[in-house]
Amino acid sequence: RVVRAPGAGAAGAHIPAWGPGTSSGAVLVFDIPPKGTNVTLNEVLEQHRDPITDIAAEQGQAPDGAGDLVTADDSGTLCLWSTGEEFTLLGQIPGSGSTCSSVTLWNGIVAAGYGNGQIRLWEAGSGRICAQVSAHARWIYALDLAPLTGKLLSGAEDSFVHVWKLSRNPDTDDIEIQHCHAECVTDTQVCGARFCDPTGDTFAVTGYDLSEIVCYGPA
């Protein structure tokens, strides 16, 4: 998985990108030229000690000091990075015995899905856990965020897809999560789920041994 740096792509400038993560725990950072195919390895990030499971870039506006990249590994450890000419490690959130299979980053909120079915929300700036939800009965395989609304999509082996809403309390700035919708994909272990638009009004899912993509939207 290769993810382009936020705001990258200015005319005549090389575009930094990160990914893929490797089974050794390294994250490879490449330089992508504005023209041509001369993609070169720029840097290797070696903070993780377990295989990388997911990488996510900031999809909203990162608060000061919060960084704009999060990487996750098989032990559940998360690393928070600031990108640019050089990558700087801002903080590390230790694992707790369950694999972090999917992670997203939005407006300084890290949302992580785990093999035990939990979704956990963290402050990207401080690494403080803000919420923990027993969202699914089995392994979460997919998380996605709608950047314009803060909706969060989760899909898991329990055949369910849930839509959540992330927000900050205007009085306390605390992170809050609200359940919005649930959908059961009958007899399907969901292994992929993505919003189809930036507001999160429609989404698509697929599953193991399923030869089709199932789309859901407003009635």
LINVEN-V986206 format. One record per backbone hydrogen bond with DSSP energy under -0.5 kcal/mol. CO is the residue of the C=O (numbers start at 1). NH is the residue of the N-H. E is the energy in kcal/mol with one decimal. If there is no record, write none. Layout:
co:CO nh:NH e:E
co:CO nh:NH e:E
This chain:
co:3 nh:18 e:-2.1
co:5 nh:8 e:-1.8
co:10 nh:13 e:-2.1
co:14 nh:16 e:-0.6
co:15 nh:32 e:-2.6
co:16 nh:5 e:-1.9
co:17 nh:30 e:-2.5
co:18 nh:3 e:-3.0
co:20 nh:28 e:-2.0
co:22 nh:25 e:-1.4
co:22 nh:52 e:-2.2
co:25 nh:48 e:-0.7
co:26 nh:22 e:-2.4
co:27 nh:45 e:-3.0
co:28 nh:19 e:-2.6
co:29 nh:42 e:-3.3
co:29 nh:43 e:-1.7
co:30 nh:17 e:-2.4
co:31 nh:33 e:-0.6
co:31 nh:40 e:-1.9
co:32 nh:15 e:-3.6
co:37 nh:39 e:-2.1
co:40 nh:31 e:-3.1
co:43 nh:29 e:-3.2
co:44 nh:46 e:-0.6
co:45 nh:27 e:-2.3
co:51 nh:74 e:-2.0
co:54 nh:72 e:-2.5
co:56 nh:70 e:-2.4
co:57 nh:105 e:-0.5
co:60 nh:62 e:-0.5
co:63 nh:66 e:-2.2
co:68 nh:58 e:-1.9
co:69 nh:81 e:-2.8
co:70 nh:56 e:-2.5
co:71 nh:79 e:-2.4
co:72 nh:53 e:-2.3
co:72 nh:54 e:-1.1
co:73 nh:76 e:-1.7
co:73 nh:100 e:-1.4
co:75 nh:97 e:-0.9
co:77 nh:73 e:-1.4
co:78 nh:93 e:-3.1
co:79 nh:71 e:-2.3
co:80 nh:90 e:-2.8
co:80 nh:91 e:-1.3
co:81 nh:68 e:-1.9
co:81 nh:69 e:-1.3
co:82 nh:88 e:-2.6
co:88 nh:82 e:-2.5
co:88 nh:90 e:-0.6
co:91 nh:80 e:-2.8
co:92 nh:94 e:-0.6
co:93 nh:78 e:-2.5
co:99 nh:101 e:-0.9
co:99 nh:115 e:-2.2
co:102 nh:113 e:-3.1
co:104 nh:111 e:-2.0
co:105 nh:59 e:-2.0
co:106 nh:109 e:-1.9
co:108 nh:110 e:-0.5
co:108 nh:124 e:-2.8
co:109 nh:106 e:-2.3
co:109 nh:111 e:-0.6
co:110 nh:112 e:-0.5
co:110 nh:122 e:-2.5
co:111 nh:104 e:-2.4
co:112 nh:120 e:-2.3
co:113 nh:101 e:-1.3
co:113 nh:102 e:-1.4
co:114 nh:117 e:-1.8
co:114 nh:140 e:-1.6
co:117 nh:135 e:-0.8
co:117 nh:136 e:-2.2
co:118 nh:114 e:-2.1
co:119 nh:133 e:-3.0
co:120 nh:112 e:-2.5
co:121 nh:130 e:-3.2
co:121 nh:131 e:-1.3
co:122 nh:110 e:-2.6
co:122 nh:124 e:-0.6
co:123 nh:127 e:-2.8
co:128 nh:123 e:-2.7
co:131 nh:121 e:-2.6
co:133 nh:119 e:-2.4
co:133 nh:135 e:-1.8
co:139 nh:141 e:-0.5
co:139 nh:157 e:-2.4
co:142 nh:155 e:-2.2
co:144 nh:153 e:-3.1
co:145 nh:147 e:-0.8
co:146 nh:149 e:-1.2
co:146 nh:150 e:-2.7
co:146 nh:151 e:-0.6
co:150 nh:166 e:-2.5
co:151 nh:146 e:-2.5
co:152 nh:164 e:-3.2
co:153 nh:144 e:-1.7
co:154 nh:162 e:-2.4
co:155 nh:141 e:-2.1
co:155 nh:142 e:-1.7
co:156 nh:159 e:-1.2
co:156 nh:190 e:-1.5
co:159 nh:185 e:-3.4
co:160 nh:156 e:-1.5
co:161 nh:183 e:-2.5
co:162 nh:154 e:-2.4
co:163 nh:180 e:-3.0
co:163 nh:181 e:-1.7
co:164 nh:152 e:-2.5
co:165 nh:178 e:-1.9
co:167 nh:176 e:-3.1
co:169 nh:173 e:-3.0
co:174 nh:169 e:-2.9
co:176 nh:167 e:-2.0
co:178 nh:165 e:-2.5
co:181 nh:163 e:-2.8
co:183 nh:161 e:-2.7
co:183 nh:185 e:-0.6
co:184 nh:186 e:-1.0
co:185 nh:188 e:-1.4
co:188 nh:190 e:-1.0
co:189 nh:208 e:-2.1
co:192 nh:206 e:-2.1
co:194 nh:204 e:-2.9
co:197 nh:200 e:-1.4
co:198 nh:148 e:-2.2
co:198 nh:149 e:-0.6
co:202 nh:196 e:-2.5
co:202 nh:197 e:-0.6
co:203 nh:216 e:-3.2
co:204 nh:194 e:-2.4
co:205 nh:214 e:-2.9
co:206 nh:191 e:-1.8
co:206 nh:192 e:-1.6
co:207 nh:210 e:-1.8
co:209 nh:211 e:-0.6
co:213 nh:215 e:-0.5
co:214 nh:205 e:-2.6
co:216 nh:203 e:-2.1
